[in-house]
Every structure is written in structure tokens, then in C-alpha cells.
Amino acid sequence: MLKNSTIPLISLLLASAVTPLLCQAQPTRIKEIASVQGVRSNHLTGYGIVIGLDGTGDQTAQMPYTSQSISNYLKQQGIGLPSGGGPAPQLRNIASVIVTGKLPAFAEPGQLVDVVVSSIGNAKSLKGGTLITTPLKGADGEIYALAQGNVIVGGAGASQAGSRVQVNQLSVGRVVDGAQIERSVTTSLLQGPFIQLALNSSDFQTARKVTDAINTHFGTGTARALSGRSVQVDAPTDANERVSFLADLEEIKFEASLPAAMVVINARTGSIVFNQSVTLGPCAIAHGNLTITVSATPVISQPGALSSGSTVVKEKANIQMREGEGRLMYIAAAPKLEDVVRAINLMGATTQDLLHILEAMKAAGALLAELVVQ
């Protein structure tokens, strides 16, 4: 549900951004707008068990795979649990979890990385638990790391007599330096006579400026733009020389282009963000508000004296509907971001109304920006 907040809140979000400097291109380094293809992290995941919980683990009757997992683990340790007619183990101190992490670029065996532990059962809390050895696999199904360690949970909670208080999430935790890399991943960084830069966003002008900046620094013909997102650069084949070359390449500065005009709307939270390139064309807007208020008043029916009746409590519903004025308002052209914010604030619309107004302005051609609704 979107809160009925007013648009002046948007001006607070944009106040720090509305400065004369935003009207000009700013110098930036190549490392801030591009990355080297082949230098990337890889996602790892695995199924594990957290033990040592204080009675807040999975309810094994409803989560049979938790009991099966601990049984298999104990069998590997040479310990067998009773089967057949024997009593089922009540393991309230364990929980089944999914462990996720990232294998950084150039990671070597023995390096430690953090992992996130998330409950997949009905465990109430992972606080105080210990993750036992969990293999972490990549997309190819191969094991690249082993995770184990104490789970750190950022939340807190307490329950008593049916009442419960909780702050933050208790079913997700983190194991700092909990995974040890067992296998490295080869990259294409040292392969071939050139490297390829991938721009963070597709923009032909930025690709041209990056190419010109590299050629100015290293010499004509060193770099060439392949598309609006990719730039190919000749690089030394020796590993040490290539690393030094990339270190110098990333520090090259150039005048960045202004981004394409864009308005991002999050329909779930009601947040709206404009960048500095957004402009408005002149338009007239009329938008009426429809407000519906529902209230309930308890009505008590008391039986007469010495009667066998009982007291009855009912509710009387009262529904009111009010439609606001659909006043036509003229919005002048706004060539700068501060003018856009000022014009929107004059409308006095709520964020709920503004979502529809911006969509209508875009359809009418008055909003000179790309509208992205999340």
C-alpha cells in the first residue's frame, strides 16, 4: 500500500542533487564506468545444517528432510539412529539452511570469504547456531568452497505466553570468513593480444569518449569502440606488463556524458527518483481525488432485567465517499531539474496521484524522459 504522503518529500531527496554543477559533464575515471570482461565473481550455493540452536530449530515432524539430513551426517560419522519401531528423534536444535556466497575474481585456494545462511524450514531463529561443513557448488555443479562456522544473526526476539517481540530477521544469518576456497577459476584476462572493456550502461557517446581518452593517453589505434557498451583495447601479453597497463588504464579521466533523462518509479513503495537530465514541456493537468472513509462503531444490545437474554455486541458501519476538485492546472516548461521539482510540488499531489500523472504526462509527450516503473 502506498502511503498518502505529499510530494514535497521528493524535494528533500533531490535537494542535494539540484546544483549548478549537475548541468555540466563531470570528469570521471574509466574504472568508475566500465569493467574488464573476464574479471567477475561467480555465485556459489549449497545445502547445509545449522546445529546448536536453543530449541528454535525445525519441527522435524513437519520438516522430514531435516531429520534425514542429520541422520545421513551421523551415519558418515559412524553413528546410527534407531529405525523401525524406535522413537523418532526430536531434533529441535538443528535447522536446514541454504548457504550462498560469491567466488571473487582471482580467488586462490585457501582464501576466506563470507557466506549467508538462510533457513528453508520452520526454524524460529538461527541465533547462536553453528553451520557444519557445507560444500558450495558453482553453476557447473563442481565444488569450489567449503563453508563452516558460527552464524551471526543481526536480529533479536523474545516470546512468552503467546506474545512475541522481534527486531529484524532471525531466520537469516552470516558467517564471516566462513567459506574457504578449494578451487580457483581461470579468467580470460591474460588470454589474447587485447582486453575488452564493458561499459556499465549502453551509451555510444560514452564509448566514443572512452576510446578517445585511451588513444590520447597510450597512442592512436590502441582502443576502438565495438558498440555502445564495448571497447576493445590492445594490451601487452606479459602478465606483469598487462596488470600495470590496466592499472594506468583505469585511472584515465575523461569528461563523462550526461545520462539519458529517466524517471524511476517504485510502485510498491511509492518512491520516485528523477535524474538531472529530466525536463518538462508545457502542459495542463487536471486530477481529482476520490477519498473513501470506512468507520465502524460498536453497538451494544443489553437485555432487559430478569430476562434470559444475553448481551450482544454488534458493529455499525459508516461509509463516506468524497471526491476532490479536478482543477485544471497549467504547468510551464521546465528546462532544469530544480524547475521540474518546483512544478511538481505546486501540484500538491500525493505520490499515489503522481504515479498516474507522470504516466499521463509521458503519454502526452510533456515528460521528456524515459519512465521506468519497478
ABEGO torsion letter per residue (X at the ends): XBBBBBAAAAAAAAAAABBAAAABBBBBBAAAABBBBGBBBBBBBBBBBBBGBBGABBBAAABAAAAAAAAAAAAAAGBBBBBEABBBBBBAABBBBBBBBBBBBGBBBGBBBBBBBBBABABABABGBBBBBBBBBBAAGBBABBBBEBBBBABBBBBBGGBBBBBEBAABBBBBGABBBABBBBBAAABEABBBBBBABBBAAAAAAAAAAAAAAAEBGABBBABAABBBBBBBABAAAAAAAAAAAAABBBBBBBBBBBBBBBAAAGBBBBBAABBBBBBBBBBBBBBBBBBBBBBBBBBBBGBABBBBBBBBBBBBBBBBBBBBBBBBBBABAAAAAAAAAAAGBBAAAAAAAAAAAAAAGABBBBBBBX
